[in-house]
Amino acid sequence: MIRIIGIDPGSRVTGFGVIDCDGAKEVYVDSGTIRVTGDTLAERLKVIFTGVSELLDLHRPDQACAESVFMHENPGTAIKLGQARGAAISAIAMRDVPLAEYAPAQIKKTIVGRGRADKEQVQYMVKMLLKLARVPGNDAADALACALCHNRSTQQAELK
Protein backbone atom coordinates (compact mmCIF):
# COMPACT_ATOMS: atom_id res chain seq x y z
CA MET A 1 0.00 0.00 0.00
CA ILE A 2 1.34 3.40 -1.01
CA ARG A 3 0.14 6.64 0.55
CA ILE A 4 0.06 9.68 -1.72
CA ILE A 5 -0.57 13.30 -0.76
CA GLY A 6 -1.69 15.68 -3.47
CA ILE A 7 -1.28 19.42 -3.07
CA ASP A 8 -3.20 22.15 -4.91
CA PRO A 9 -1.17 25.22 -3.96
CA GLY A 10 -2.79 28.62 -3.68
CA SER A 11 -1.80 31.94 -2.17
CA ARG A 12 -5.07 32.17 -0.19
CA VAL A 13 -6.28 28.53 -0.06
CA THR A 14 -4.08 25.45 -0.47
CA GLY A 15 -5.92 22.18 -1.02
CA PHE A 16 -4.69 18.77 0.09
CA GLY A 17 -5.83 15.24 -0.55
CA VAL A 18 -4.49 11.96 0.79
CA ILE A 19 -5.19 8.53 -0.71
CA ASP A 20 -3.92 5.00 -0.13
CA CYS A 21 -3.21 2.98 -3.26
CA ASP A 22 -2.63 -0.70 -3.88
CA GLY A 23 -2.18 -0.87 -7.64
CA ALA A 24 -5.43 0.31 -9.19
CA LYS A 25 -7.25 0.23 -5.83
CA GLU A 26 -7.53 3.80 -4.54
CA VAL A 27 -8.93 4.59 -1.09
CA TYR A 28 -9.74 8.00 0.36
CA VAL A 29 -7.90 8.93 3.57
CA ASP A 30 -8.31 12.69 4.11
CA SER A 31 -8.72 16.00 2.32
CA GLY A 32 -9.31 19.65 3.04
CA THR A 33 -7.75 23.06 2.82
CA ILE A 34 -5.16 25.19 4.49
CA ARG A 35 -6.67 28.67 4.82
CA VAL A 36 -3.80 31.09 4.35
CA THR A 37 -3.78 34.04 6.72
CA GLY A 38 -1.30 36.81 7.44
CA ASP A 39 -0.66 40.38 6.46
CA THR A 40 2.72 39.89 4.81
CA LEU A 41 3.93 37.51 2.14
CA ALA A 42 6.34 35.94 4.62
CA GLU A 43 3.52 35.25 7.10
CA ARG A 44 1.33 33.66 4.38
CA LEU A 45 4.16 31.45 3.07
CA LYS A 46 4.92 30.37 6.64
CA VAL A 47 1.27 29.27 7.05
CA ILE A 48 1.51 27.14 3.90
CA PHE A 49 4.88 25.64 4.88
CA THR A 50 3.71 24.89 8.43
CA GLY A 51 0.35 23.50 7.29
CA VAL A 52 1.89 21.16 4.72
CA SER A 53 4.55 20.11 7.26
CA GLU A 54 1.85 19.19 9.78
CA LEU A 55 -0.03 17.17 7.16
CA LEU A 56 3.14 15.30 6.23
CA ASP A 57 3.80 14.52 9.89
CA LEU A 58 0.20 13.37 10.40
CA HIS A 59 -0.22 11.22 7.29
CA ARG A 60 3.36 10.08 6.59
CA PRO A 61 2.95 9.82 2.79
CA ASP A 62 5.29 7.70 0.68
CA GLN A 63 4.92 10.05 -2.29
CA ALA A 64 3.72 13.58 -2.96
CA CYS A 65 2.46 15.41 -6.01
CA ALA A 66 1.46 18.95 -6.85
CA GLU A 67 -0.07 20.91 -9.67
CA SER A 68 2.59 22.59 -11.75
CA VAL A 69 2.51 26.30 -12.49
CA PHE A 70 0.39 27.36 -15.43
CA MET A 71 0.54 30.69 -17.19
CA HIS A 72 -2.05 33.00 -15.74
CA GLU A 73 -3.47 36.11 -17.40
CA ASN A 74 -2.20 38.19 -14.49
CA PRO A 75 1.60 37.87 -13.98
CA GLY A 76 1.26 38.96 -10.33
CA THR A 77 -1.12 36.07 -9.66
CA ALA A 78 1.25 33.62 -11.33
CA ILE A 79 4.12 34.86 -9.15
CA LYS A 80 2.06 34.49 -5.95
CA LEU A 81 1.03 30.97 -7.00
CA GLY A 82 4.68 30.11 -7.65
CA GLN A 83 5.63 31.34 -4.19
CA ALA A 84 2.85 29.28 -2.58
CA ARG A 85 4.04 26.21 -4.51
CA GLY A 86 7.57 26.89 -3.33
CA ALA A 87 6.50 26.92 0.32
CA ALA A 88 4.58 23.64 -0.08
CA ILE A 89 7.37 21.96 -2.07
CA SER A 90 9.96 23.07 0.50
CA ALA A 91 7.99 21.34 3.27
CA ILE A 92 7.86 18.16 1.15
CA ALA A 93 11.57 18.35 0.32
CA MET A 94 12.50 18.84 4.00
CA ARG A 95 10.99 15.41 4.73
CA ASP A 96 12.61 13.73 1.70
CA VAL A 97 9.24 12.71 0.24
CA PRO A 98 9.52 12.07 -3.52
CA LEU A 99 7.58 14.73 -5.46
CA ALA A 100 5.95 14.59 -8.89
CA GLU A 101 4.36 17.55 -10.67
CA TYR A 102 1.46 17.50 -13.12
CA ALA A 103 -0.01 20.18 -15.35
CA PRO A 104 -3.66 21.01 -14.61
CA ALA A 105 -4.68 19.82 -18.11
CA GLN A 106 -2.94 16.47 -17.58
CA ILE A 107 -4.73 15.96 -14.26
CA LYS A 108 -8.12 16.78 -15.82
CA LYS A 109 -7.49 14.51 -18.80
CA THR A 110 -6.50 11.62 -16.53
CA ILE A 111 -9.48 12.03 -14.18
CA VAL A 112 -12.27 13.37 -16.41
CA GLY A 113 -11.08 12.32 -19.86
CA ARG A 114 -10.51 15.79 -21.26
CA GLY A 115 -7.94 18.43 -20.40
CA ARG A 116 -10.35 21.37 -20.39
CA ALA A 117 -12.85 19.94 -17.91
CA ASP A 118 -14.47 22.39 -15.52
CA LYS A 119 -14.26 22.34 -11.71
CA GLU A 120 -17.64 20.65 -11.27
CA GLN A 121 -16.64 17.76 -13.55
CA VAL A 122 -13.41 17.22 -11.59
CA GLN A 123 -15.29 17.31 -8.29
CA TYR A 124 -17.89 14.82 -9.55
CA MET A 125 -15.30 12.36 -10.88
CA VAL A 126 -13.26 12.52 -7.67
CA LYS A 127 -16.43 11.77 -5.70
CA MET A 128 -17.23 8.79 -7.95
CA LEU A 129 -13.70 7.37 -8.18
CA LEU A 130 -13.15 7.50 -4.42
CA LYS A 131 -16.75 6.52 -3.57
CA LEU A 132 -17.25 9.60 -1.39
CA ALA A 133 -20.59 10.42 0.23
CA ARG A 134 -20.44 14.02 -1.00
CA VAL A 135 -18.56 16.17 -3.46
CA PRO A 136 -15.35 17.65 -1.98
CA GLY A 137 -14.70 21.38 -2.20
CA ASN A 138 -12.85 22.77 -5.22
CA ASP A 139 -9.37 22.92 -3.74
CA ALA A 140 -9.59 19.56 -1.95
CA ALA A 141 -11.01 17.95 -5.11
CA ASP A 142 -8.14 19.34 -7.19
CA ALA A 143 -5.61 17.95 -4.70
CA LEU A 144 -7.32 14.53 -4.66
CA ALA A 145 -7.43 14.58 -8.48
CA CYS A 146 -3.69 15.28 -8.51
CA ALA A 147 -3.07 12.29 -6.20
CA LEU A 148 -5.29 10.06 -8.37
CA CYS A 149 -3.45 11.26 -11.49
CA HIS A 150 -0.12 10.44 -9.86
CA ASN A 151 -1.20 6.91 -8.96
CA ARG A 152 -2.59 6.26 -12.43
CA SER A 153 0.50 7.70 -14.12
CA THR A 154 2.73 5.56 -11.93
CA GLN A 155 0.65 2.47 -12.78
CA GLN A 156 0.94 3.16 -16.51
CA ALA A 157 4.71 3.69 -16.24
CA GLU A 158 5.07 0.33 -14.47
CA LEU A 159 3.19 -1.44 -17.29
CA LYS A 160 5.66 -0.19 -19.90
ROSE-4610 file (N, C-alpha, C; in Angstrom, 1 decimal, always signed):
// ROSE-4610
residu = [M/M/M/I/I/I/R/R/R/I/I/I/I/I/I/G/G/G/I/I/I/D/D/D/P/P/P/G/G/G/S/S/S/R/R/R/V/V/V/T/T/T/G/G/G/F/F/F/G/G/G/V/V/V/I/I/I/D/D/D/C/C/C/D/D/D/G/G/G/A/A/A/K/K/K/E/E/E/V/V/V/Y/Y/Y/V/V/V/D/D/D/S/S/S/G/G/G/T/T/T/I/I/I/R/R/R/V/V/V/T/T/T/G/G/G/D/D/D/T/T/T/L/L/L/A/A/A/E/E/E/R/R/R/L/L/L/K/K/K/V/V/V/I/I/I/F/F/F/T/T/T/G/G/G/V/V/V/S/S/S/E/E/E/L/L/L/L/L/L/D/D/D/L/L/L/H/H/H/R/R/R/P/P/P/D/D/D/Q/Q/Q/A/A/A/C/C/C/A/A/A/E/E/E/S/S/S/V/V/V/F/F/F/M/M/M/H/H/H/E/E/E/N/N/N/P/P/P/G/G/G/T/T/T/A/A/A/I/I/I/K/K/K/L/L/L/G/G/G/Q/Q/Q/A/A/A/R/R/R/G/G/G/A/A/A/A/A/A/I/I/I/S/S/S/A/A/A/I/I/I/A/A/A/M/M/M/R/R/R/D/D/D/V/V/V/P/P/P/L/L/L/A/A/A/E/E/E/Y/Y/Y/A/A/A/P/P/P/A/A/A/Q/Q/Q/I/I/I/K/K/K/K/K/K/T/T/T/I/I/I/V/V/V/G/G/G/R/R/R/G/G/G/R/R/R/A/A/A/D/D/D/K/K/K/E/E/E/Q/Q/Q/V/V/V/Q/Q/Q/Y/Y/Y/M/M/M/V/V/V/K/K/K/M/M/M/L/L/L/L/L/L/K/K/K/L/L/L/A/A/A/R/R/R/V/V/V/P/P/P/G/G/G/N/N/N/D/D/D/A/A/A/A/A/A/D/D/D/A/A/A/L/L/L/A/A/A/C/C/C/A/A/A/L/L/L/C/C/C/H/H/H/N/N/N/R/R/R/S/S/S/T/T/T/Q/Q/Q/Q/Q/Q/A/A/A/E/E/E/L/L/L/K/K/K]
num = [1/1/1/2/2/2/3/3/3/4/4/4/5/5/5/6/6/6/7/7/7/8/8/8/9/9/9/10/10/10/11/11/11/12/12/12/13/13/13/14/14/14/15/15/15/16/16/16/17/17/17/18/18/18/19/19/19/20/20/20/21/21/21/22/22/22/23/23/23/24/24/24/25/25/25/26/26/26/27/27/27/28/28/28/29/29/29/30/30/30/31/31/31/32/32/32/33/33/33/34/34/34/35/35/35/36/36/36/37/37/37/38/38/38/39/39/39/40/40/40/41/41/41/42/42/42/43/43/43/44/44/44/45/45/45/46/46/46/47/47/47/48/48/48/49/49/49/50/50/50/51/51/51/52/52/52/53/53/53/54/54/54/55/55/55/56/56/56/57/57/57/58/58/58/59/59/59/60/60/60/61/61/61/62/62/62/63/63/63/64/64/64/65/65/65/66/66/66/67/67/67/68/68/68/69/69/69/70/70/70/71/71/71/72/72/72/73/73/73/74/74/74/75/75/75/76/76/76/77/77/77/78/78/78/79/79/79/80/80/80/81/81/81/82/82/82/83/83/83/84/84/84/85/85/85/86/86/86/87/87/87/88/88/88/89/89/89/90/90/90/91/91/91/92/92/92/93/93/93/94/94/94/95/95/95/96/96/96/97/97/97/98/98/98/99/99/99/100/100/100/101/101/101/102/102/102/103/103/103/104/104/104/105/105/105/106/106/106/107/107/107/108/108/108/109/109/109/110/110/110/111/111/111/112/112/112/113/113/113/114/114/114/115/115/115/116/116/116/117/117/117/118/118/118/119/119/119/120/120/120/121/121/121/122/122/122/123/123/123/124/124/124/125/125/125/126/126/126/127/127/127/128/128/128/129/129/129/130/130/130/131/131/131/132/132/132/133/133/133/134/134/134/135/135/135/136/136/136/137/137/137/138/138/138/139/139/139/140/140/140/141/141/141/142/142/142/143/143/143/144/144/144/145/145/145/146/146/146/147/147/147/148/148/148/149/149/149/150/150/150/151/151/151/152/152/152/153/153/153/154/154/154/155/155/155/156/156/156/157/157/157/158/158/158/159/159/159/160/160/160]
x = [+0.8/+0.0/+0.9/+0.6/+1.3/+0.4/+0.9/+0.1/+0.7/-0.3/+0.1/-0.7/+0.1/-0.6/-0.5/-1.6/-1.7/-1.9/-1.2/-1.3/-1.7/-2.7/-3.2/-2.8/-1.6/-1.2/-1.9/-2.1/-2.8/-2.3/-2.3/-1.8/-2.8/-4.1/-5.1/-5.6/-5.8/-6.3/-5.4/-4.9/-4.1/-4.9/-5.2/-5.9/-5.0/-5.5/-4.7/-5.6/-5.1/-5.8/-4.9/-5.3/-4.5/-5.3/-4.6/-5.2/-4.2/-4.7/-3.9/-4.2/-3.1/-3.2/-2.5/-3.2/-2.6/-2.9/-1.9/-2.2/-3.3/-4.3/-5.4/-6.5/-6.3/-7.3/-6.8/-7.8/-7.5/-8.6/-8.1/-8.9/-8.7/-9.8/-9.7/-9.3/-8.4/-7.9/-8.3/-8.0/-8.3/-8.2/-8.9/-8.7/-9.2/-8.9/-9.3/-8.5/-8.5/-7.8/-7.0/-5.9/-5.2/-5.6/-6.2/-6.7/-5.5/-5.0/-3.8/-4.2/-3.6/-3.8/-2.4/-2.5/-1.3/-1.3/-0.7/-0.7/+0.5/+1.6/+2.7/+2.9/+3.6/+3.9/+4.6/+5.6/+6.3/+5.4/+4.5/+3.5/+2.6/+2.2/+1.3/+2.1/+3.3/+4.2/+4.5/+4.7/+4.9/+3.7/+2.5/+1.3/+1.2/+1.5/+1.5/+2.6/+3.8/+4.9/+4.5/+4.1/+3.7/+2.5/+1.5/+0.3/+0.7/+1.5/+1.9/+2.8/+3.7/+4.6/+3.7/+2.7/+1.9/+1.1/+0.6/+0.0/+0.9/+2.1/+3.1/+3.5/+3.6/+3.8/+2.6/+1.4/+0.2/+0.0/+0.1/-0.2/+1.0/+2.2/+3.4/+3.3/+3.1/+3.0/+4.3/+4.1/+5.3/+5.7/+4.7/+4.9/+4.1/+4.5/+3.7/+3.6/+2.6/+2.5/+1.8/+2.0/+1.5/+1.2/+0.2/-0.1/+1.1/+1.5/+2.6/+2.0/+2.9/+2.5/+2.0/+0.9/+0.4/+0.4/+0.5/+0.5/-0.8/-0.8/-2.1/-2.1/-3.3/-3.5/-2.8/-2.8/-2.2/-0.8/+0.3/+1.6/+1.8/+1.2/+1.3/+0.6/-0.5/-1.1/-0.2/+0.4/+1.3/+2.5/+3.0/+4.1/+3.7/+2.5/+2.1/+1.8/+1.3/+1.0/+2.4/+3.4/+4.7/+5.3/+5.1/+5.6/+4.9/+3.6/+2.9/+3.3/+3.5/+4.0/+5.4/+6.2/+7.6/+7.5/+6.6/+6.5/+6.1/+5.1/+4.6/+5.7/+6.3/+7.4/+8.5/+8.9/+10.0/+9.6/+8.4/+8.0/+8.1/+7.7/+7.9/+9.3/+10.1/+11.6/+12.3/+11.9/+12.5/+12.3/+11.3/+11.0/+11.4/+12.1/+12.6/+11.5/+10.3/+9.2/+9.4/+9.4/+9.5/+8.3/+8.6/+7.6/+7.5/+6.2/+5.9/+5.1/+5.2/+4.4/+3.6/+2.3/+1.5/+0.8/+0.7/+0.0/-1.5/-2.2/-3.7/-4.4/-4.0/-4.7/-4.4/-3.2/-2.9/-3.8/-3.9/-4.7/-6.2/-6.7/-8.1/-8.3/-7.4/-7.5/-7.5/-6.6/-6.5/-7.8/-8.4/-9.5/-10.8/-11.0/-12.3/-12.3/-11.1/-11.1/-10.8/-10.8/-10.5/-9.8/-8.8/-7.9/-8.5/-9.7/-10.4/-11.6/-11.7/-12.8/-13.0/-14.2/-14.5/-14.4/-14.4/-14.3/-15.3/-16.5/-17.6/-17.4/-16.9/-16.6/-15.5/-14.5/-13.4/-14.0/-14.7/-15.3/-16.2/-17.0/-17.9/-17.1/-16.1/-15.3/-14.5/-14.0/-13.3/-14.2/-15.4/-16.4/-16.7/-16.9/-17.2/-16.1/-14.9/-13.7/-13.3/-13.5/-13.2/-14.4/-15.5/-16.7/-17.0/-17.0/-17.3/-18.7/-19.2/-20.6/-21.0/-20.1/-20.4/-19.3/-19.6/-18.6/-17.6/-16.3/-15.4/-15.3/-14.9/-14.7/-13.7/-13.7/-12.9/-11.4/-10.8/-9.4/-9.0/-9.8/-9.6/-9.8/-10.8/-11.0/-9.8/-9.3/-8.1/-6.9/-6.7/-5.6/-5.8/-7.0/-7.3/-7.2/-7.6/-7.4/-6.0/-5.1/-3.7/-3.1/-3.5/-3.1/-3.5/-4.8/-5.3/-4.5/-4.2/-3.5/-2.1/-1.5/-0.1/-0.2/-1.1/-1.2/-1.4/-2.3/-2.6/-1.4/-0.7/+0.5/+1.6/+1.7/+2.7/+2.4/+1.1/+0.6/+0.9/+0.7/+0.9/+2.4/+3.2/+4.7/+5.2/+4.6/+5.1/+4.7/+3.6/+3.2/+4.1/+4.8/+5.7/+7.0]
y = [-1.2/+0.0/+1.2/+2.2/+3.4/+4.5/+5.5/+6.6/+7.8/+8.5/+9.7/+10.9/+12.0/+13.3/+14.2/+14.7/+15.7/+17.1/+18.0/+19.4/+20.3/+21.1/+22.2/+23.5/+24.0/+25.2/+26.5/+27.3/+28.6/+29.6/+30.9/+31.9/+32.3/+31.9/+32.2/+30.9/+29.8/+28.5/+27.5/+26.6/+25.5/+24.2/+23.4/+22.2/+21.0/+20.0/+18.8/+17.6/+16.5/+15.2/+14.1/+13.1/+12.0/+10.7/+9.8/+8.5/+7.4/+6.2/+5.0/+4.2/+3.7/+3.0/+1.6/+0.6/-0.7/-1.1/-0.7/-0.9/+0.1/-0.5/+0.3/+0.6/+0.0/+0.2/+1.5/+2.5/+3.8/+4.1/+4.4/+4.6/+6.0/+6.7/+8.0/+7.9/+8.8/+8.9/+10.3/+11.4/+12.7/+13.7/+14.9/+16.0/+17.2/+18.4/+19.6/+20.8/+21.9/+23.1/+23.7/+24.3/+25.2/+26.6/+27.3/+28.7/+29.6/+30.3/+31.1/+32.5/+32.8/+34.0/+34.8/+36.0/+36.8/+38.1/+39.1/+40.4/+40.5/+39.8/+39.9/+38.6/+38.7/+37.5/+36.5/+36.9/+35.9/+35.2/+35.9/+35.2/+34.2/+34.6/+33.7/+32.4/+32.6/+31.5/+30.6/+31.2/+30.4/+29.5/+30.0/+29.3/+28.1/+28.3/+27.1/+26.1/+26.6/+25.6/+24.8/+25.5/+24.9/+23.9/+24.4/+23.5/+22.2/+22.3/+21.2/+20.3/+20.9/+20.1/+19.3/+19.9/+19.2/+18.0/+18.2/+17.2/+16.0/+16.3/+15.3/+14.5/+15.2/+14.5/+13.6/+14.1/+13.4/+12.1/+12.3/+11.2/+10.4/+10.8/+10.1/+9.5/+10.3/+9.8/+9.2/+8.3/+7.7/+8.6/+9.2/+10.1/+11.3/+12.3/+13.6/+14.0/+14.8/+15.4/+16.8/+17.6/+18.9/+19.4/+20.3/+20.9/+21.8/+21.7/+22.6/+24.0/+24.9/+26.3/+26.4/+27.1/+27.4/+28.9/+29.3/+30.7/+31.3/+32.3/+33.0/+34.3/+34.8/+36.1/+37.2/+37.2/+38.2/+37.7/+38.3/+37.9/+37.9/+38.9/+39.0/+37.7/+37.3/+36.1/+34.8/+34.7/+33.6/+33.6/+34.8/+34.9/+34.4/+34.9/+34.5/+33.0/+32.4/+31.0/+30.2/+30.7/+30.1/+30.1/+31.2/+31.3/+30.4/+30.2/+29.3/+27.8/+27.5/+26.2/+26.0/+27.0/+26.9/+26.6/+27.2/+26.9/+25.5/+25.0/+23.6/+22.6/+22.9/+22.0/+21.9/+23.0/+23.1/+22.2/+22.2/+21.3/+19.9/+19.5/+18.2/+17.8/+18.6/+18.4/+18.2/+18.9/+18.8/+17.5/+16.8/+15.4/+14.3/+14.7/+13.7/+12.9/+13.4/+12.7/+12.9/+11.9/+12.1/+12.9/+13.8/+14.7/+14.6/+14.5/+14.6/+15.8/+16.4/+17.5/+17.3/+17.7/+17.5/+18.8/+19.0/+20.2/+20.0/+21.1/+21.0/+20.3/+20.5/+19.8/+18.3/+17.9/+16.5/+15.8/+16.5/+16.0/+15.8/+16.8/+16.8/+15.7/+15.6/+14.5/+13.1/+12.9/+11.6/+11.3/+12.3/+12.0/+12.1/+13.1/+13.4/+12.8/+12.8/+12.3/+13.4/+14.7/+15.8/+16.9/+17.5/+18.4/+19.8/+20.1/+21.4/+21.2/+20.2/+19.9/+21.1/+21.3/+22.4/+21.8/+22.7/+22.3/+21.3/+21.5/+20.6/+19.2/+19.1/+17.8/+17.0/+17.8/+17.2/+16.8/+17.7/+17.3/+16.0/+16.0/+14.8/+13.5/+13.6/+12.4/+11.9/+12.9/+12.5/+11.8/+12.4/+11.8/+10.3/+10.1/+8.8/+7.8/+8.3/+7.4/+6.9/+7.8/+7.5/+7.1/+7.0/+6.5/+7.4/+8.7/+9.6/+9.9/+10.1/+10.4/+11.8/+12.7/+14.0/+14.6/+15.6/+16.2/+17.0/+16.8/+17.7/+19.1/+20.0/+21.4/+21.5/+22.6/+22.8/+22.4/+23.1/+22.9/+21.5/+20.9/+19.6/+18.6/+18.8/+17.9/+18.0/+19.2/+19.3/+18.6/+18.7/+17.9/+16.4/+16.0/+14.5/+14.1/+14.9/+14.6/+14.5/+15.3/+15.3/+14.0/+13.6/+12.3/+11.1/+11.1/+10.1/+10.0/+11.2/+11.3/+10.7/+11.0/+10.4/+8.9/+8.4/+6.9/+6.3/+6.8/+6.3/+6.4/+7.5/+7.7/+6.7/+6.5/+5.6/+4.1/+3.8/+2.5/+2.3/+3.3/+3.2/+3.0/+3.8/+3.7/+2.3/+1.7/+0.3/-0.7/-0.5/-1.4/-1.4/-0.3/-0.2/-1.0]
z = [+0.0/+0.0/+0.0/-0.9/-1.0/-0.6/+0.2/+0.6/-0.3/-0.9/-1.7/-1.2/-1.1/-0.8/-2.0/-2.4/-3.5/-2.9/-3.5/-3.1/-4.2/-4.0/-4.9/-4.3/-4.6/-4.0/-4.4/-3.4/-3.7/-2.7/-3.1/-2.2/-1.1/-1.2/-0.2/+0.4/-0.5/-0.1/-0.7/+0.1/-0.5/-0.2/-1.2/-1.0/-0.8/-0.1/+0.1/+0.0/-0.5/-0.6/-0.3/+0.5/+0.8/+0.4/-0.3/-0.7/-0.5/-0.2/-0.1/-1.4/-2.0/-3.3/-3.2/-3.7/-3.9/-5.3/-6.2/-7.6/-8.1/-8.7/-9.2/-8.1/-6.9/-5.8/-5.1/-5.1/-4.5/-3.4/-2.2/-1.1/-0.5/-0.2/+0.4/+1.8/+2.2/+3.6/+4.2/+3.5/+4.1/+3.0/+3.2/+2.3/+3.0/+2.5/+3.0/+2.5/+3.3/+2.8/+4.0/+3.6/+4.5/+4.1/+5.0/+4.8/+5.2/+4.2/+4.4/+4.9/+6.1/+6.7/+6.9/+7.2/+7.4/+6.6/+7.1/+6.5/+5.4/+5.7/+4.8/+4.0/+2.9/+2.1/+3.0/+3.8/+4.6/+5.6/+6.2/+7.1/+6.4/+5.1/+4.4/+3.9/+3.5/+3.1/+4.3/+5.4/+6.6/+7.0/+6.8/+7.1/+6.1/+4.9/+3.9/+4.3/+4.5/+4.9/+6.1/+7.2/+8.4/+8.2/+7.5/+7.3/+6.5/+5.5/+4.7/+5.6/+6.4/+7.3/+8.2/+8.8/+9.8/+9.1/+7.9/+7.2/+6.9/+6.5/+6.2/+7.5/+8.6/+9.9/+10.3/+10.0/+10.4/+9.5/+8.2/+7.3/+6.8/+7.0/+6.6/+5.2/+4.2/+2.8/+2.3/+1.4/+0.7/-0.5/-1.1/-2.3/-2.2/-2.9/-3.0/-4.4/-4.7/-6.0/-5.9/-6.9/-6.8/-8.3/-8.4/-9.7/-10.0/-11.3/-11.8/-12.1/-12.2/-12.5/-13.9/-14.1/-15.4/-15.7/-16.9/-17.2/-16.9/-16.1/-15.7/-16.5/-16.7/-17.4/-16.6/-15.3/-14.5/-14.0/-14.4/-14.0/-12.5/-11.8/-10.3/-9.7/-10.2/-9.7/-9.9/-11.0/-11.3/-10.4/-10.1/-9.1/-7.7/-7.3/-6.0/-5.9/-7.0/-7.0/-6.9/-7.7/-7.6/-6.3/-5.5/-4.2/-3.2/-3.4/-2.6/-2.9/-4.1/-4.5/-3.9/-3.9/-3.3/-1.8/-1.1/+0.3/+0.5/-0.2/-0.1/-0.5/-1.6/-2.1/-1.1/-0.5/+0.5/+1.7/+2.1/+3.3/+2.9/+1.7/+1.2/+1.0/+0.5/+0.3/+1.7/+2.7/+4.0/+4.6/+4.2/+4.7/+3.8/+2.7/+1.7/+1.1/+0.9/+0.2/-1.3/-2.1/-3.5/-4.1/-4.9/-5.5/-7.0/-7.5/-8.9/-9.1/-10.3/-10.7/-11.9/-12.0/-13.1/-13.5/-14.8/-15.4/-15.1/-14.8/-14.6/-15.7/-17.0/-18.1/-18.1/-17.7/-17.6/-16.5/-15.4/-14.3/-14.7/-15.3/-15.8/-16.9/-17.8/-18.8/-18.2/-17.2/-16.5/-15.7/-15.1/-14.2/-14.9/-15.8/-16.4/-17.8/-18.5/-19.9/-20.9/-20.4/-21.3/-20.5/-21.1/-20.4/-20.1/-20.7/-20.4/-19.6/-18.8/-17.9/-16.9/-16.5/-15.5/-14.1/-13.1/-11.7/-11.3/-11.7/-11.3/-11.8/-13.0/-13.5/-12.8/-12.4/-11.6/-10.2/-9.6/-8.3/-8.4/-9.4/-9.6/-9.8/-10.6/-10.9/-9.7/-8.9/-7.7/-6.7/-6.6/-5.7/-6.1/-7.4/-7.9/-7.8/-8.2/-8.2/-6.8/-5.8/-4.4/-3.6/-4.2/-3.6/-2.3/-2.5/-1.4/-1.2/+0.0/+0.2/-0.4/-0.4/-1.0/-1.8/-2.6/-3.5/-2.6/-2.7/-2.0/-2.5/-1.7/-2.2/-3.3/-4.0/-5.2/-5.0/-4.0/-3.7/-3.3/-2.4/-1.9/-3.1/-4.0/-5.1/-6.1/-6.3/-7.2/-6.6/-5.3/-4.7/-4.8/-4.5/-4.7/-6.1/-7.1/-8.5/-8.8/-8.3/-8.5/-8.0/-6.8/-6.2/-7.0/-7.5/-8.4/-9.7/-10.3/-11.5/-11.3/-10.1/-9.9/-9.8/-9.1/-9.0/-10.3/-11.1/-12.4/-13.4/-13.3/-14.1/-13.7/-12.4/-11.9/-12.4/-12.3/-12.8/-14.3/-15.1/-16.5/-16.8/-16.1/-16.2/-15.9/-14.9/-14.5/-15.5/-16.3/-17.3/-18.5/-18.7/-19.9/-19.8]
